[in-house]
Each structure stands twice: as C-alpha cells, then as structure tokens.
Amino acid sequence: MRRYFGRKILIYGLTFILAATIDWMIPRFMPGDPIANVMARIGAVVNPAAAQAMRDYYTHIFGLDLPMWQQYVNFWNSLLHGDLGISIYLFPTPVTTVLMRAVPYDLFLLIPSILLSWYAGNKFGAFAARSKWLDNTVSPIGYILTATPYMWLGILLAWLFGIVLGWFPIAGAYGFNLRPHLSWTFIWDVLHHWFLPFMSLFLVGFGGQAIGMRNMIIYELEADYSHYLEALGAPRRLVRKYAFRNAMLPQITGLALSLGVVVAGALVTEVVFSYPGIGYLLLAAIQNQDYFLIQGCFLFIIIGVLVANFIIDVTYVIIDPRTRRGMTGETA
Amino acid sequence: MKRVLSTTVALLVVLTMVLTACGPTPTPEKITVRETVTVKETVTVKETVTVKETVTVKETVQVPVVVTAVPEKPTEVVYPRNETIYVSGAAWGPASTWNPFQPGSLANTTGTIGFVYEFLFAFDPQTGKVTPWLAESGKWTNATTYDVILRKGLTWSDGKPLTAADVKFTFELSQKNAALWFSPLWTYLTGVTAADETHLTFTFKDPLYQEWDNYLYNLPIVPKHLWESKTAEETNSGANEKPVGSGAYLYDTRGEDRNVWVRNENWWGIAVFGKPAPKRIVDIRFSSNNVALGAVIKGDIDLSNNFLPGVATLAKAGYVKTYFADAPFMLSANTAVLFLNTTKKPMDDAKFRRALAFAIDVPSIVNIAYAQLVKAASPTGLLPSLSRFDDAAVLAKLGYSFDTAKAKQMLAAAGYKDTNGDKFVEAPDGSAFALEVTCPFGWSDWMAAIDIIASSAQAAGINIKAVTPDYGAWNTALQGGTFDMTLNNWASMSNTPWTLYNLLFRHPIQEQMQSGNFGRYNNKAVFDLVDALAKVPTTDEAGMKAACAKIQEAMLTDMPMIPLWYNGLWAQFSESAWTNWPTEKSTSPTLPTTWSGYWQLGGLMTLINLKPVQ
C-alpha cells in the first residue's frame, strides 16, 4: 500500500513540476508584447519621453526585465509563497484575488450541474438498459442532447425562456438592482438567475452520461460473469447489482476528471448567459497577453486535474477489489 | 453504496451553494452624522404712518436637536426602479482600479473619471463650447501666462474644501513622476502658482495652446491632503480603492460584472448645474453584445452603449430610441482611418495611395457592414463637429470618393499594370505584391469593413486580402510598424482639429510608434505644419483654419492614410423608466454615453436632464 501510494505521489509530483514549467513557458512564447498592450490602452495622449518612462516602469513591475532563468526561479519562489503575481489585464489586482473572486461563480454552476447530471444520467441510463420502452425514449433524447452544440442550446434556452416567455433573467448572477445580503429575496434571486445556465449544462451532461451508462450496462450484462450468474439461477436483481457496480467504474473516472477541470470555468455558458466567472476572464487574459493571470488559471487547472486523478486512484483502491489485489502483488 | 453516493452528491451540491453565498460580499458602511440645528428667525416690520417706526424682532432659538442625517452613502440593498439607471457598454471586465491617472481603458470603472474626479472645464463637442466646471473662469493674460479662478464653495466628498492648492498639487504631480500620462506638459509649462485659495497662474515657455486646452478638460483634479502622502508607485499604479473626489457621484459597490455609483448629495454642482436625476447608476458588463441586445429588448437596461448590429431595424420598429430617428441613428464619435505602412512597397508611392483611396467602397461599408449606423468620413478626417475646419477648396481639388473606374485609371497612369494576367496589377518595376489589411479578431464590425475594403480593392485590380490576427498580435504589428495596412480610430471628439492631426502625423518617428502615425509617414514639412497648428491660440479660428488648410492639402496630395468613416457613438436607450434623453430634437442636446472620457464631454449633463417616468 505504502509503496503503491508512494510511487503515485512521486509521479504526481514530477508531473506537477513539469506541467508548471510548461505553464510558465507557454504565455512567454505567445506572439505579442503585453507591455505594448498595456501602453496601447493608455490611449493616444502620450509623448515619446513619457512613453519610454512608462514602458520601463511597467516592465520593471512585472519582472519582465529580468533574464529568463531568474524569472523562472522567481516564479517557483512566489508560487511556494502562494503569490501568483499581479494581473496585467486587471492591473493592479493580484491574480489570487481575481481567481478567488471569480471561481466561486463557476463552482456554483458547474459542481451541481456535473454531479446532478452524472447522477440522473447514470440512473436513467441504467433504467434504459433494461427497459425497452425507456430505451426508445431516453436514448434518442440523450443522443440529441449530447450532439447539440452547447452554445446553440444555451442561446435557445436564453431566447425561449428569457426573452420570449420572460420567465427567467438572461444576464448576471444576481439581479442588477440587488446588493448581496442575506435575505430570501436575494437567495431566490440568485437561484432564479442560476437556473437557466445550470439547466443548459445539466441537459448536455445528462445526455452524455445516460448514453454512456446505458452502453456500459448493456456491455456488462452481456459479459461472461453475468451469463454465468444467470445460468446459476441468480435473481435478476443480483445480476443487475453486480453489472451496475462494474459499469460505474469508468463513470467515476469521468466524473472525477470533469470535476478536476471545473476551475477552468464554463466559458460558453458565461458568454451566453453573461454569468460572471473565470472562463470569461481567462479568455480575456489570453487575448490581452496577461501572463500572470493565464499562468494562475492554468496552475489551478493543473492542480485540479492532478488532485482529481489522485482521488480517483484512492477511490479505485477502495471500491475496486482488483486494484487492492494488484497493489499487494497478487494477480487477479 | 448507492445511498452513500446520493447523500454525498446532495451534500456537495448544498455545500457549494452555501460556500458561494458566503463568498466575498461587501459589507455596507453605515455612517451616522449628528447635526445640531439652531434656527433663528428675525422678522422686521416697518411701518411709516407717522414718523413712528416700529421694529419687531422675533427670535426663536430652538433647543439643539440631535439629528441622524441621511448617511452620505445610502446603503439600500434593493434599488428602487425609479431611482436607478442601468447602463452598459462601458465596462468589459471586473473593476480593478479607481486611480484616475491609470490609463483610461485599463480601468473598467469608467465612472472614476467624470463621476468621482472632475476637471477645470467641461467641453461640449456638439457646440464646441468650453464650460467652466471646477474653474469659474480661465484666460490667457498674455502669450505665456494663463490665469484660472476657481469657484467658491467647492468640496471634496470627505467634506474638506477644494482649493487652488489641490489644483497646483495635481499639475505638479507629473513634474515629479515622469510615468504619469500628463508629464509631457512640463516640456512647455514652467510653473504653477496659487496666489490664494481660488486664484491660479500657469506660466509657460513656448506654449502649445491647442494641447493645453485638451489638458483643461481632461486632467482630473485630485485631493492634495490624500495624495501627498502616496509613494510614487501608489500614485502611478495604485488601485486607489475608496476614491475621494469632488464629483457628482460616489463609489457605492461593485461586483464581478457591475459597478454601482451613488449620487453625492453634497455635490457642489447641484446648485450650479442641477441635481443628477438617478440616485444610483449601475454600470453593467455584459459578456457580449448579443446579451446586451437581449437585455435592451427586455427593457432591463436604460442606456446601452454597445454596438448592436441591426439596431436600425429595432429603432425603426420602436424597440429602442436612438439619437437620430433615421440614418445614421448615431452621433459620430471618432474617425476610422486606414493607415498605410509607407515604409513598405508599394505603399511608399503616393500615386498608389491616392488610387487606393478611390478604390475603397465606403458606401458599402456604411450600408452593409454597419447597416446604416455610421456616416462616411470627410476626406480630411475631421469629425462633423469640426467640419468648419474643412477647407472647401482643397476638398474640391483633392477630395476622393468611391469610383473604381477612376482608381483603375489612376493606377494605370502611375505605371501599375497587370503584366502576368492574374487580374491584379504589378508595380511599375514589374514586381507583384500581395497586401494584407488587418483588424483585431472579434471586432465584428471592423472585420466586415476590412472584407469590403479587400474585395473592392481587388475589383480595382489591387491584391489585398483581409486578415484578422488576435488583438495582441495586431497591436504589436501596429506599434512596431510591421503591418501592411490597418484601421485605427484613436482620435476622438475634441475641441480642436489638432487632436486628429497629432494622431495622424505624430513625430518623431521611433522604433515603437505608440500613439499615432503608425504608417511611419516621414515628412518634415507636414510635421512643421502640425506643430505650427499646435501653437495657434484656440481663439484665433481664422489662423487655425489657415493652418488646417495647409495640412489638408499636404495630406490629400500624399494620402499617407485614408479616412474612411466615422465610428458611431453607439447609444440606444429605452424610455420605460427614464425620459428626456438627448436626441436631435432636444433644444440643447448632450451626449448619451457612458464611455470612458465622455462624462466630462456632456455625459453628466445628460444625467442631470433626465426625468424619471412616474
């Protein structure tokens, strides 16, 4: 057990260092000069002398005048202190503040939608695997939902329920006439704004999960051990129980990976529903060559994915006896 | 196992919702003010019937009353509809700084300059009048001295008075900090003296009159008592949270996608200009123009300064109102100019450039790309508000318009012929060329415009393709001078034509051209003409017209850049909650815009003139 986990942690550590290095390198090799961008946004009222002074000033603030290797060392140094630098696009806000302010909105949208669509999708997929009637209804719907371009579905929902029927608002995380405070009006308003983006994410996720689960269950029900149990006269419930457990394994992997990238935000949702979040900021950061904000976001994603992978490994040890056996060296 | 799973799922869902709700929530500030009120009444009654005079004096002294006055920053958590105005189109990201010296578009809090911090003068681009704002009057006492008298009774939002010392301090800030944007002022400003609380004198050496006027209505005045203790770094790039200014609005709160400003009930300008009608302004950031369009149709926002394609149809159908009831619907904000890189062949040939000017199909850009929301520009590039500086004789002789046949003729006359049968002309020396016209990716209206530029040029035989790099790459090419031809519109409404010509003919030519003359047109004679214009006093209109005529003649003969159309001051508004918006029919229309740098050009007056729908 210890050797198994020790080796895993070593691999994850090395992956993190490598990924963080690539993360540090990529923004610096993008075409374009971020200081020029900052200067351009000053506008046309700058004369050459002041422009040079300003250029030197900003280059110094962001540490871009140091040699590459020193920038790299400084990067690790500040990373270990929890300092991700200062955003260029949202100067002078520190990157950590930007992320901390924006990420909760994405978590609020994505975690419930991923979890609920996973749960509901798996349930329906499992039912569909054994009921012909359900299979004929859930599967086509599932295929349509999963094949629909997400932005089209989002815009359709916004237009239908937001503008034509007017049941839901189409922009913002809470009403523009409200200030966050603890009251039922506010909570209700937040949920009111949350529902459409959540629904759009849920529907697409649901479709994919239902189909995946249905296929997995059918595969399991046709496996050798299922036939053997049936031949032995085991009740159908028992066979289905074992099939379900085996079918869940890849679904759990998928769930953990989806949760791992949650910190990347849902860019299209944020654009279609004007919902604040990190996806939109990340796009803006890329377009504005904001080195530090891009680095910070990607770092979160790297950590998220690695943590998710690690949790999968631990979960597998717990729920899959074959992994437990494999760890102690026995063959299955 | 299933039970465990479902309960964990449910718990996680609830947990995330609770965690997000407990996210960063601004705590409202409560300020209690105790006021002692004494009322004295003196009534004098004079009766002259005989020689008798009776004087009655009534004096009532009330017991001091302790009053908890309305806190300076009201802290409602639900904003009433008839007190709040919702606007959009100015901010494109979360607020990051309230430093008025931060580059304008870096701050997504566009109300900092204009709402919180104010200027000595305000300028109305439509009438060309400069209105004294913080100043009561300003004039040149001789060729190198400018006198300013401030109004009496000016106050900062923390109660302290605004005096000449604050103005002197603000101007001298850039003397100490070269990194501030207005430090070039000190190349010709030699000193600022404050004779008393309201009297200021600026002394110059070789003043640039036209540029000085720009500073008068663009330089925000900051409080000395709060800024003198700031370090250079804080002044140049600090965020200046909780800004204290003299303006009509105060910072209230913000969110990831909104900035909220609340009216300053103690604003000095209420007695002078009037009280701004909306108590609160919520400046919304929409993720894209399409969502803004949806919100406008729903009536959720009152004023949208986004570019909404198809607004012409909506305006005609009555969904929204615009400044003009008919084309072009929008006022003209700035000129879109096609810069040609004169360091590359064949754009170093003036005859080629002139032929290109006739080849570009501006009417299609106006009618198709913009669906009639803009106007074609005057060949001089000056906005309609400055059209009196257009020299009619020069335009008659050298003006251009869309004429493909004439373009082909001019190309042939200049030696450009199609020698290899690829339907495109080659240079007089026989070399083929393939040019690219660029604009940033995502600027959909400009992308449509450069498509039309490319196709109409191809129709005249010039091989031009439309390319749309990312903003960063485009900007680097712009300032580094590596592009072929590109659009730019950085000279906006101003009280002087010098602003535009300063952008077009910026000099000296350097490695990085950051604020103009991106095509690196190097012509000392024209640079001298622009410098001469800068030195003409703004009161000498005849002199300015003469200087402009010379510049325009040189510009249209050589055509180093081609002014194409006027970008619109996009504004569509709804009258569901607020009326009396400025339109062409208003008696004294102001600018219906929330854009950065426009509050002092009339945006604030628009708010003062608004009336709530009862």
Interface residues (C-beta under 8 A of the other chain):
Chain A: M30 P31 G32 D33 P34 A36 N37 V38 M39 A40 R41 I42 G43 A44 V45 V46 N47 P48 A49 A50 A51 A53 M54 Y57 Y58 I61 S87 Y89 L90 F91 P92 T93 V98 M100 R101 A102 P104 Y105 L107 F108 I111 P112 L115 L116 W118 Y119 I155 A158 W159 G162 I163 G166 P169 I170 A171 G172 A173 Y174 F176 N177 L178 R179 P180 H181 S183 T185 F186 I187 V190 R245 E270 V271 V272 F273 S274 Y275 P276 G277 Y280 L281 A284 Q287 N288 Q289 I319
Chain B: M1 L5 S6 V9 L12 V13 T16 M17 L19 T20 A21 G23 P24 T25 P26 P28 T75 E76 V77 V78 Y79 R81 T84 Y86 W92 G93 P94 S96 T97 Q102 P103 G104 S105 L106 N108 A178 A179 L180 W181 F182 S183 P184 T187 N214 N218 N236 S237 G238 A239 T253 G255 E256 D257 R258 V260 V282 I284 R285 F286 S287 S288 N290 V291 G294 A295 I297 K298 D300 G442 D470 Y471 G472 A473 N475 T476 L478 Q479 G480 W490 A491 N502 L503 P508 Q510 Q512 Q514 S515 G516 G597
